[in-house]
């Protein structure tokens, strides 16, 4: 079953219209995103924290704050998508500022100071252990170009596949620029979810179990300059998710 058929089936079942389902899906998005970044909270702990406000015992405060920040950033992103707010530098900065609201640091660099709560681009060069990112002097221009490219594509009469690919491409492009000192990967995944919500598509997840393949897809896409590599990885993740959610929803409604 291809992605279009899976999306159509989700819509026909009305999955996205069920509030409890949406809340569970949002929790899953947060859980997998922070797991990729090294969180030790279990899925049940994440659910209890988001839904009930229960702070997990024996876990670092920063991990708890990372969950609540990411959830707030997700809700903000989805609200802006519902309002049909256009993608802009300000929107991306605001999402990142929420992602690191209670965990961000003040970074002192040669060319200035970065206070992440003030939604500024990085003023230093960064690597993350497996790849190097553009020099900080290029960050704002590259991000502006990315926004212009996204908005130009969005002007067209996009098919569903075009909309899906746009969300995946934006995810990859923002990750590759790495415009912030921290929270770049989480912000990139939220930008993807924003575009999906903008087009009323089911929200995709990068499952933490696929972290190694995810990072390899990014590396290969950059080295070969071939976006289809990342699109294929994300499409596979999307298909796994949609099949699982359809099966789970049908079982829930058959009892």
Secondary structure in CASP SS format (residue, H / E / C, confidence):
PFRMAT SS
TARGET T0000
AUTHOR 0000-0000-0000
METHOD secondary structure of the structure
MODEL  1
X C 1.00
X C 1.00
X H 1.00
X H 1.00
X H 1.00
X H 1.00
X H 1.00
X H 1.00
X H 1.00
X H 1.00
X H 1.00
X H 1.00
X H 1.00
X C 1.00
X H 1.00
X H 1.00
X H 1.00
X C 1.00
X H 1.00
X H 1.00
X H 1.00
X H 1.00
X H 1.00
X H 1.00
X H 1.00
X H 1.00
X H 1.00
X H 1.00
X H 1.00
X H 1.00
X H 1.00
X H 1.00
X H 1.00
X H 1.00
X H 1.00
X H 1.00
X C 1.00
X C 1.00
X C 1.00
X C 1.00
X C 1.00
X C 1.00
X H 1.00
X H 1.00
X H 1.00
X H 1.00
X H 1.00
X H 1.00
X H 1.00
X H 1.00
X H 1.00
X H 1.00
X C 1.00
X C 1.00
X C 1.00
X C 1.00
X C 1.00
X C 1.00
X C 1.00
X C 1.00
X H 1.00
X H 1.00
X H 1.00
X H 1.00
X H 1.00
X H 1.00
X H 1.00
X H 1.00
X H 1.00
X H 1.00
X H 1.00
X H 1.00
X H 1.00
X H 1.00
X H 1.00
X H 1.00
X H 1.00
X H 1.00
X H 1.00
X H 1.00
X H 1.00
X H 1.00
X C 1.00
X C 1.00
X C 1.00
X C 1.00
X C 1.00
X C 1.00
X H 1.00
X H 1.00
X H 1.00
X H 1.00
X H 1.00
X H 1.00
X H 1.00
X H 1.00
X H 1.00
X H 1.00
X H 1.00
X C 1.00
X C 1.00
X C 1.00
X C 1.00
X C 1.00
X C 1.00
X E 1.00
X E 1.00
X E 1.00
X E 1.00
X C 1.00
X C 1.00
X E 1.00
X E 1.00
X E 1.00
X E 1.00
X H 1.00
X H 1.00
X H 1.00
X C 1.00
X C 1.00
X C 1.00
X C 1.00
X C 1.00
X C 1.00
X C 1.00
X C 1.00
X E 1.00
X C 1.00
X C 1.00
X C 1.00
X C 1.00
X E 1.00
X C 1.00
X C 1.00
X C 1.00
X H 1.00
X H 1.00
X H 1.00
X H 1.00
X H 1.00
X H 1.00
X H 1.00
X H 1.00
X H 1.00
X H 1.00
X H 1.00
X H 1.00
X H 1.00
X H 1.00
X H 1.00
X H 1.00
X H 1.00
X H 1.00
X H 1.00
X C 1.00
X C 1.00
X C 1.00
X C 1.00
X C 1.00
X H 1.00
X H 1.00
X H 1.00
X H 1.00
X H 1.00
X H 1.00
X H 1.00
X H 1.00
X H 1.00
X H 1.00
X H 1.00
X H 1.00
X H 1.00
X H 1.00
X H 1.00
X H 1.00
X H 1.00
X H 1.00
X C 1.00
X C 1.00
X C 1.00
X C 1.00
X C 1.00
X C 1.00
X H 1.00
X H 1.00
X H 1.00
X H 1.00
X H 1.00
X H 1.00
X H 1.00
X H 1.00
X H 1.00
X H 1.00
X H 1.00
X H 1.00
X H 1.00
X H 1.00
X H 1.00
X C 1.00
X C 1.00
X C 1.00
X C 1.00
X C 1.00
X C 1.00
X C 1.00
X C 1.00
X C 1.00
X H 1.00
X H 1.00
X H 1.00
X H 1.00
X H 1.00
X H 1.00
X H 1.00
X H 1.00
X H 1.00
X H 1.00
X H 1.00
X H 1.00
X H 1.00
X H 1.00
X H 1.00
X H 1.00
X H 1.00
X C 1.00
X C 1.00
X H 1.00
X H 1.00
X H 1.00
X H 1.00
X H 1.00
X H 1.00
X H 1.00
X H 1.00
X H 1.00
X H 1.00
X H 1.00
X H 1.00
X H 1.00
X H 1.00
X H 1.00
X H 1.00
X H 1.00
X H 1.00
X H 1.00
X H 1.00
X H 1.00
X H 1.00
X H 1.00
X H 1.00
X H 1.00
X H 1.00
X H 1.00
X C 1.00
X C 1.00
END
